[in-house]
């Protein structure tokens, strides 16, 4: 089976860097995939993309060195299986608030005996290789999002779920739930305490911890703290920032 770049990074004790696709377009996916990131995540929750956009975007990423990931819109087994069958090698699932919900996520994304995923890998077989079914459970990556007070309170139990590779902090929603607003102050003591708790919970059971970062500088800081799956900002955020910078140069 084709290796997963993110697992390779982790085996080498290195953080994995993910691109993030908010623009529902295969050309954008291809550009980000060739940027040097380890994986590229298609966002189906908040981006301008849906399942019909996802398939050509996965095909575009497959032509690059990056590994394809998908953030599914919800903990829905049908959507989870569709994303995997279409060739995603990693899933980020939003709003996981309990160990039971994490178990359901793992079950939907894993073949028996670990889970209840139905067999029919379709494009996943083309991308992964003819031995896909034998190695999919161990090769694919499952990250549960921690972004509510309920999820934060249960983060130790969530991290302990068998088959879950780790957690992914949604800083915007977590900030809203903490009463801090979506635009977090990274130095706020309560925010730091929440992030530290998530990181400690994951590391205590040899799991992985990631989060969305607004830029490369913040991602580097988080990686130095011990987070081993970081996002450098979305294609839309980076495009907007680049245009603003060029307009600033133009305006003097």
Residue frames relative to the residue before (quaternion, step in Angstrom):
aa qw qx qy qz dx dy dz
X 1.0000 0.0000 0.0000 0.0000 0.00 0.00 0.00
X 0.5746 -0.5870 0.4429 0.3594 3.56 -1.06 0.78
X 0.4497 -0.6992 0.4730 0.2918 3.64 -0.86 0.85
X 0.4105 -0.6727 0.5633 0.2486 3.52 -1.32 0.44
X 0.4560 -0.7200 0.4490 0.2683 3.61 -0.52 1.15
X 0.6434 0.5351 -0.3335 0.4342 3.57 0.99 -0.78
X 0.6468 0.4917 -0.3218 0.4861 3.59 0.97 -0.76
X 0.6141 0.5404 -0.3504 0.4561 3.60 1.05 -0.67
X 0.6288 0.5237 -0.3269 0.4727 3.59 0.99 -0.84
X 0.6898 0.4859 -0.2870 0.4535 3.56 0.83 -0.99
X 0.6312 0.5293 -0.3365 0.4563 3.60 1.01 -0.72
X 0.7019 0.4254 -0.2433 0.5169 3.57 1.20 -0.60
X 0.4458 -0.7124 0.4259 0.3352 3.58 1.34 0.19
X 0.4958 0.6178 -0.4407 0.4223 3.54 1.02 0.91
X 0.4896 -0.6408 0.4851 0.3382 3.61 -1.07 0.58
X 0.3554 -0.7060 0.5691 0.2265 3.56 -1.11 0.68
X 0.2269 -0.7702 0.5866 0.1062 3.56 -1.00 0.89
X 0.1318 -0.8109 0.5691 0.0355 3.55 -0.78 1.08
X 0.3444 -0.6526 0.6303 0.2413 3.49 -1.21 0.67
X 0.2158 -0.7822 0.5754 0.1024 3.57 -1.23 0.42
X 0.2030 -0.8202 0.5308 0.0658 3.56 -0.68 1.14
X 0.0542 -0.7921 0.6079 -0.0118 3.54 -0.54 1.26
X 0.6356 0.4737 -0.3130 0.5231 3.56 1.28 -0.35
X 0.3226 -0.7949 0.4841 0.1722 3.58 -0.50 1.12
X 0.4620 0.6781 -0.4320 0.3743 3.54 0.59 1.15
X 0.4885 -0.6947 0.4463 0.2822 3.59 -0.90 0.91
X 0.6097 0.5468 -0.3620 0.4452 3.61 1.11 -0.60
X 0.6277 0.5105 -0.3266 0.4886 3.58 1.01 -0.78
X 0.6332 0.5349 -0.3249 0.4554 3.58 0.99 -0.83
X 0.6645 0.5053 -0.2984 0.4627 3.57 0.97 -0.88
X 0.6381 0.5278 -0.3241 0.4573 3.59 0.97 -0.85
X 0.6828 0.4746 -0.2907 0.4733 3.58 0.83 -0.96
X 0.6438 0.5421 -0.3206 0.4345 3.58 1.00 -0.78
X 0.7089 0.4255 -0.2489 0.5044 3.57 1.16 -0.57
X 0.4952 0.7071 -0.4012 0.3065 3.61 1.28 0.02
X 0.6054 -0.5566 0.3654 0.4360 3.58 1.23 -0.37
X 0.4755 0.6555 -0.4537 0.3720 3.61 1.24 0.01
X 0.5646 -0.6170 0.4371 0.3309 3.56 -1.24 0.47
X 0.7913 -0.0163 0.0210 0.6108 3.57 1.09 -0.68
X 0.2517 -0.7390 0.6034 0.1626 3.54 -1.30 0.29
X 0.2010 -0.8001 0.5596 0.0797 3.56 -0.75 1.10
X 0.2575 -0.7322 0.6155 0.1369 3.54 -0.86 1.06
X 0.2393 -0.7914 0.5498 0.1186 3.57 -0.67 1.10
X 0.1034 -0.8078 0.5798 0.0260 3.56 -0.53 1.20
X 0.5833 0.6028 -0.3789 0.3909 3.59 1.23 -0.08
X 0.8444 0.1190 -0.0208 0.5219 3.58 0.65 -1.09
X 0.5865 0.6027 -0.3696 0.3952 3.60 1.20 -0.27
X 0.5888 -0.5662 0.4430 0.3693 3.55 -1.35 0.10
X 0.5065 0.6303 -0.4063 0.4257 3.57 0.90 1.02
X 0.0488 -0.7624 0.6406 0.0779 3.52 -1.27 0.45
X 0.7805 -0.3415 0.2204 0.4751 3.59 -1.27 -0.08
X 0.6640 0.5077 -0.3212 0.4452 3.61 0.91 -0.81
X 0.6387 0.4902 -0.3244 0.4965 3.61 1.15 -0.53
X 0.6047 0.6225 -0.3442 0.3583 3.56 1.03 -0.86
X 0.6719 0.5366 -0.3254 0.3934 3.60 0.82 -0.93
X 0.7001 0.4158 -0.3052 0.4937 3.69 0.76 -0.79
X 0.6023 0.5410 -0.3667 0.4584 3.60 1.13 -0.50
X 0.6356 0.5037 -0.3228 0.4879 3.60 1.02 -0.75
X 0.6325 0.5246 -0.3303 0.4644 3.59 1.00 -0.77
X 0.6517 0.5095 -0.3149 0.4653 3.58 1.00 -0.81
X 0.6570 0.5005 -0.3154 0.4673 3.60 0.91 -0.86
X 0.6241 0.5708 -0.3347 0.4155 3.57 1.05 -0.76
X 0.6629 0.4876 -0.3018 0.4814 3.59 1.21 -0.43
X 0.6500 0.4723 -0.3067 0.5103 3.59 1.31 0.13
X 0.6378 -0.5362 0.3726 0.4084 3.62 -1.22 0.11
X 0.5926 0.6139 -0.3578 0.3794 3.62 1.20 -0.39
X 0.4370 -0.6702 0.5397 0.2622 3.54 -1.26 0.56
X 0.3928 -0.7499 0.4821 0.2260 3.63 -0.83 0.92
X 0.0507 -0.7626 0.6449 -0.0013 3.54 -1.02 0.99
X 0.1519 -0.7620 0.6197 0.1105 3.56 -1.31 0.35
X 0.2121 -0.6886 0.6672 0.1889 3.53 -1.13 0.72
X 0.2910 -0.7691 0.5475 0.1550 3.54 -0.49 1.22
X 0.5726 -0.6313 0.3924 0.3458 3.63 -1.11 0.51
X 0.7997 -0.0227 0.0400 0.5987 3.59 1.15 -0.49
X 0.5958 -0.5590 0.4402 0.3724 3.54 -1.34 0.13
X 0.2720 0.7719 -0.5058 0.2726 3.52 0.77 1.18
X 0.4545 -0.7254 0.4342 0.2804 3.63 -0.49 1.10
X 0.6467 0.5339 -0.3381 0.4271 3.60 0.91 -0.82
X 0.6836 0.4682 -0.2853 0.4817 3.60 0.92 -0.88
X 0.6189 0.5432 -0.3382 0.4554 3.58 1.02 -0.81
X 0.6893 0.4685 -0.2862 0.4728 3.59 0.84 -0.94
X 0.6262 0.5389 -0.3406 0.4488 3.59 1.00 -0.75
X 0.6598 0.5077 -0.3120 0.4579 3.60 0.93 -0.86
X 0.6742 0.4785 -0.2949 0.4790 3.58 0.97 -0.82
X 0.6570 0.5090 -0.3151 0.4582 3.58 0.92 -0.84
X 0.6648 0.4999 -0.2950 0.4703 3.58 1.18 -0.59
X 0.6814 -0.5398 0.2702 0.4138 3.58 1.26 -0.03
X 0.4132 0.6861 -0.5031 0.3248 3.61 1.17 0.24
X 0.2791 -0.7721 0.5553 0.1327 3.55 -1.02 0.90
X 0.7805 0.1489 -0.1106 0.5969 3.56 1.29 0.02
X 0.1574 -0.7833 0.5969 0.0733 3.55 -1.14 0.70
X 0.1216 -0.7249 0.6721 0.0893 3.52 -1.18 0.77
X 0.1215 -0.8244 0.5523 0.0232 3.56 -0.59 1.15
X 0.3605 -0.7707 0.4840 0.2043 3.62 -0.63 1.07
X 0.8697 0.2245 -0.1119 0.4251 3.48 -1.48 0.25
X 0.2677 0.7179 -0.5836 0.2690 3.54 0.75 1.10
X 0.0784 -0.8576 0.5076 -0.0267 3.56 -0.40 1.27
X 0.7933 0.1687 -0.0911 0.5778 3.59 1.23 -0.09
X 0.6413 -0.5043 0.4064 0.4115 3.53 -1.32 0.25
X 0.6129 0.5576 -0.3480 0.4385 3.59 1.06 -0.70
X 0.6684 0.4783 -0.3006 0.4838 3.59 0.97 -0.81
X 0.6238 0.5225 -0.3383 0.4726 3.58 1.08 -0.66
X 0.6159 0.5342 -0.3355 0.4719 3.59 1.05 -0.78
X 0.6575 0.5110 -0.3139 0.4560 3.59 0.92 -0.87
X 0.6299 0.5311 -0.3189 0.4685 3.58 1.04 -0.79
X 0.6705 0.4829 -0.2938 0.4806 3.59 0.88 -0.93
X 0.6474 0.5337 -0.3248 0.4364 3.57 0.92 -0.86
X 0.6916 0.4843 -0.2840 0.4545 3.59 0.87 -0.95
X 0.7434 0.4095 -0.2150 0.4832 3.59 1.12 -0.61
X 0.7008 0.4357 -0.2522 0.5054 3.60 1.27 0.12
X 0.4408 -0.6658 0.5346 0.2767 3.55 -1.08 0.79
X 0.6068 -0.5300 0.4325 0.4048 3.60 -1.21 0.44
X 0.5658 -0.1157 -0.8108 -0.0953 1.57 -2.20 1.18
X 0.5074 0.6645 -0.4291 0.3418 3.62 1.21 -0.15
X 0.8332 0.0340 0.0261 0.5514 3.57 1.00 -0.82
X 0.5609 -0.6130 0.4605 0.3125 3.51 -1.31 -0.40
X 0.2882 0.7761 -0.5164 0.2188 3.59 1.20 0.37
X 0.3925 -0.7192 0.5299 0.2188 3.54 -0.90 0.98
X 0.4421 -0.7140 0.4767 0.2597 3.59 -1.00 0.80
X 0.4311 0.6427 -0.5458 0.3213 3.52 -0.96 1.03
X 0.0483 0.8853 -0.4624 0.0126 3.59 0.89 0.94
X 0.2247 -0.8279 0.5020 0.1099 3.61 1.24 -0.16
X 0.8450 0.0163 0.0149 0.5344 3.59 -0.53 -1.16
X 0.5504 0.6098 -0.3874 0.4185 3.59 1.17 -0.48
X 0.6297 0.5302 -0.3209 0.4684 3.55 1.12 -0.69
X 0.6379 0.5170 -0.3267 0.4680 3.60 1.01 -0.76
X 0.7117 0.4493 -0.2591 0.4737 3.56 0.91 -0.94
X 0.7498 0.4384 -0.2311 0.4383 3.58 0.82 -1.00
X 0.5361 -0.6099 0.4207 0.4045 3.57 1.04 -0.74
X 0.6950 -0.5247 0.3050 0.3855 3.59 -1.22 0.42
X 0.6951 0.4367 -0.2799 0.4978 3.61 1.20 -0.41
X 0.1968 0.8350 -0.4928 0.1455 3.58 1.27 0.42
X 0.6951 0.5051 -0.3005 0.4139 3.59 0.70 -1.03
X 0.6627 0.5281 -0.3096 0.4314 3.58 1.03 -0.76
X 0.8110 0.2913 -0.1143 0.4943 3.58 1.03 -0.75
X 0.4084 0.7502 -0.4564 0.2490 3.59 1.24 -0.12
X 0.6523 0.5376 -0.3380 0.4137 3.60 0.81 -0.92
X 0.7385 0.4164 -0.2228 0.4812 3.58 0.98 -0.85
X 0.6882 0.4967 -0.2786 0.4496 3.60 1.16 -0.50
X 0.6620 0.4984 -0.3039 0.4701 3.57 0.98 -0.84
X 0.2886 -0.7608 0.5625 0.1463 3.56 -1.19 0.61
X 0.1295 -0.7891 0.6000 0.0250 3.55 -1.02 0.95
X 0.0063 0.7973 -0.6015 0.0498 3.57 -0.60 1.17
X 0.2510 -0.7718 0.5727 0.1154 3.57 -0.82 1.06
X 0.3684 -0.7467 0.5096 0.2168 3.58 -0.83 0.96
X 0.1820 -0.7381 0.6437 0.0883 3.52 -1.06 0.94
X 0.2303 0.8077 -0.5034 0.2028 3.58 -0.34 1.22
X 0.6885 0.3863 -0.2881 0.5419 3.59 1.26 0.31
X 0.6423 -0.5016 0.3968 0.4223 3.56 -1.28 0.20
X 0.6193 0.5404 -0.3394 0.4574 3.59 1.10 -0.70
X 0.6691 0.4948 -0.2967 0.4685 3.56 0.94 -0.89
X 0.6427 0.5181 -0.3192 0.4654 3.56 1.00 -0.80
X 0.6607 0.5102 -0.3101 0.4550 3.59 0.95 -0.83
X 0.7525 0.3707 -0.1937 0.5087 3.58 1.12 -0.67
X 0.3463 0.8007 -0.4606 0.1639 3.59 1.25 0.02
X 0.6210 0.5358 -0.3558 0.4481 3.62 1.02 -0.66
X 0.6729 0.4796 -0.2935 0.4806 3.60 0.95 -0.85
X 0.6268 0.5351 -0.3340 0.4574 3.58 1.03 -0.76
X 0.6740 0.5049 -0.3011 0.4472 3.58 0.87 -0.93
X 0.6659 0.5303 -0.3010 0.4298 3.58 1.10 -0.64
X 0.4857 0.6844 -0.4365 0.3244 3.61 1.22 -0.21
X 0.4611 -0.6923 0.4887 0.2634 3.56 -0.83 1.04
X 0.7864 0.3100 -0.2474 0.4736 3.55 -0.97 0.91
X 0.5965 0.5196 -0.3678 0.4888 3.58 1.24 -0.26
X 0.3530 -0.7669 0.4982 0.1978 3.57 -0.77 1.02
X 0.7781 -0.2579 0.1748 0.5454 3.56 1.12 -0.50
X 0.5064 -0.6308 0.5054 0.3003 3.51 -1.35 -0.33
X 0.1777 -0.7547 0.6245 0.0937 3.53 -1.29 0.45
X 0.3064 -0.7743 0.5273 0.1688 3.57 -0.56 1.16
X 0.2177 -0.7250 0.6384 0.1392 3.54 -1.04 0.88
X 0.2540 -0.8353 0.4596 0.1628 3.61 0.10 1.23
X 0.6279 0.5524 -0.3516 0.4207 3.61 1.00 -0.70
X 0.7134 0.4321 -0.2547 0.4894 3.57 0.77 -1.03
X 0.6317 0.5209 -0.3453 0.4587 3.59 0.99 -0.75
X 0.6308 0.5342 -0.3246 0.4598 3.57 1.04 -0.78
X 0.6454 0.5109 -0.3156 0.4721 3.57 0.98 -0.84
X 0.6842 0.4879 -0.2867 0.4599 3.56 0.94 -0.87
X 0.6650 0.4743 -0.2950 0.4958 3.57 1.17 -0.52
X 0.4936 -0.6713 0.4176 0.3623 3.57 1.30 -0.12
X 0.5286 0.6560 -0.3805 0.3815 3.56 1.26 0.38
X 0.5198 -0.6104 0.4313 0.4137 3.58 1.24 -0.24
X 0.6168 -0.5817 0.3899 0.3594 3.56 -1.24 0.42
X 0.6829 0.4312 -0.2739 0.5223 3.60 1.19 -0.54
X 0.1659 -0.8614 0.4749 0.0696 3.54 0.27 1.35
X 0.3455 -0.6427 0.6347 0.2545 3.49 -1.29 0.55
X 0.3539 -0.7820 0.4649 0.2170 3.62 -0.36 1.17
X 0.6789 0.4781 -0.2876 0.4773 3.58 1.24 -0.33
X 0.4098 0.7025 -0.4806 0.3280 3.59 1.26 0.05
X 0.5092 -0.6896 0.4123 0.3084 3.64 -0.69 1.03
X 0.6667 0.4965 -0.3147 0.4583 3.62 0.98 -0.78
X 0.6242 0.5203 -0.3296 0.4807 3.58 1.08 -0.73
X 0.6582 0.5092 -0.3077 0.4612 3.58 0.90 -0.92
X 0.6436 0.5244 -0.3183 0.4578 3.57 1.00 -0.81
X 0.6570 0.5065 -0.3112 0.4637 3.59 0.98 -0.83
X 0.6569 0.5007 -0.3084 0.4719 3.57 0.93 -0.88
X 0.6625 0.5089 -0.3078 0.4554 3.57 0.92 -0.89
X 0.6320 0.5280 -0.3389 0.4548 3.58 1.01 -0.75
X 0.6513 0.5113 -0.3147 0.4641 3.59 0.94 -0.87
X 0.6705 0.4992 -0.3017 0.4584 3.56 0.88 -0.93
X 0.6714 0.4986 -0.2967 0.4611 3.58 0.91 -0.90
X 0.6357 0.5371 -0.3306 0.4451 3.59 1.00 -0.82
X 0.6685 0.4933 -0.2992 0.4693 3.56 0.97 -0.85
X 0.7025 0.4803 -0.2798 0.4444 3.57 0.78 -1.00
X 0.5939 0.6000 -0.3588 0.3981 3.59 1.11 -0.65
X 0.7706 0.2642 -0.1529 0.5594 3.58 1.15 -0.59
X 0.5419 -0.6663 0.3707 0.3535 3.59 1.21 0.64
X 0.4330 0.6531 -0.4944 0.3761 3.55 0.98 0.91
X 0.5103 -0.6606 0.4760 0.2767 3.56 -1.32 0.19
X 0.1723 -0.7870 0.5881 0.0717 3.55 -1.20 0.62
X 0.0066 0.8062 -0.5899 0.0435 3.54 -0.88 0.99
X 0.0275 -0.7915 0.6089 0.0455 3.52 -1.32 0.08
X 0.5166 -0.6099 0.5091 0.3194 3.50 -1.33 0.43
X 0.1062 -0.7931 0.5992 0.0249 3.57 -0.86 1.02
X 0.5234 -0.6717 0.4218 0.3113 3.62 -1.03 0.65
X 0.8073 0.0057 0.0293 0.5893 3.58 1.19 -0.48
X 0.7148 -0.4762 0.3154 0.4036 3.54 -1.33 0.15
X 0.6199 0.5554 -0.3476 0.4317 3.59 1.04 -0.72
X 0.6692 0.4714 -0.2942 0.4934 3.58 0.94 -0.87
X 0.6259 0.5390 -0.3365 0.4523 3.60 1.00 -0.79
X 0.6397 0.5207 -0.3244 0.4630 3.59 1.00 -0.80
X 0.6403 0.5229 -0.3162 0.4654 3.57 1.00 -0.87
X 0.6783 0.4861 -0.2972 0.4640 3.58 0.90 -0.90
X 0.6310 0.5236 -0.3344 0.4646 3.59 1.02 -0.75
X 0.6467 0.5122 -0.3152 0.4691 3.58 1.02 -0.77
X 0.6242 0.5288 -0.3324 0.4693 3.58 1.20 -0.50
X 0.6517 -0.5173 0.3257 0.4489 3.58 1.18 -0.47
X 0.4835 0.6290 -0.4611 0.3974 3.60 1.23 -0.04
X 0.1566 -0.8413 0.5152 0.0489 3.57 -0.76 1.00
X 0.6964 0.2817 -0.2895 0.5932 3.57 1.21 0.60
X 0.0890 0.8270 -0.5422 0.1192 3.57 -0.26 1.26
X 0.2606 -0.7336 0.6119 0.1395 3.51 -1.18 0.77
X 0.3679 -0.7741 0.4848 0.1744 3.58 -0.89 0.97
X 0.6765 -0.3692 0.2946 0.5650 3.58 1.27 0.07
X 0.5254 -0.6518 0.4513 0.3090 3.57 -1.18 0.48
X 0.6649 -0.4768 0.3810 0.4306 3.55 -1.30 0.22
X 0.6499 0.5191 -0.3160 0.4565 3.60 1.02 -0.79
X 0.6507 0.5096 -0.3127 0.4680 3.60 0.94 -0.88
X 0.6910 0.4831 -0.2789 0.4598 3.57 0.88 -0.95
X 0.6226 0.5280 -0.3373 0.4689 3.59 1.05 -0.72
X 0.6587 0.5085 -0.3051 0.4631 3.57 0.92 -0.92
X 0.6694 0.5012 -0.2998 0.4591 3.60 0.93 -0.91
X 0.6523 0.5144 -0.3189 0.4563 3.58 0.98 -0.83
X 0.6580 0.5018 -0.3061 0.4708 3.58 0.96 -0.84
X 0.6372 0.5230 -0.3260 0.4628 3.58 0.99 -0.82
X 0.6475 0.5209 -0.3120 0.4606 3.57 1.02 -0.82
X 0.6760 0.4841 -0.2951 0.4707 3.59 0.94 -0.86
X 0.6352 0.5152 -0.3284 0.4725 3.59 1.04 -0.71
X 0.6169 0.5396 -0.3338 0.4656 3.55 1.10 -0.71
X 0.6458 0.5090 -0.3101 0.4772 3.55 1.01 -0.86
X 0.6457 0.5324 -0.3082 0.4524 3.56 0.98 -0.88
X 0.7220 0.4500 -0.2390 0.4680 3.55 0.97 -0.94
X 0.4513 -0.7140 0.4338 0.3136 3.57 1.26 -0.20
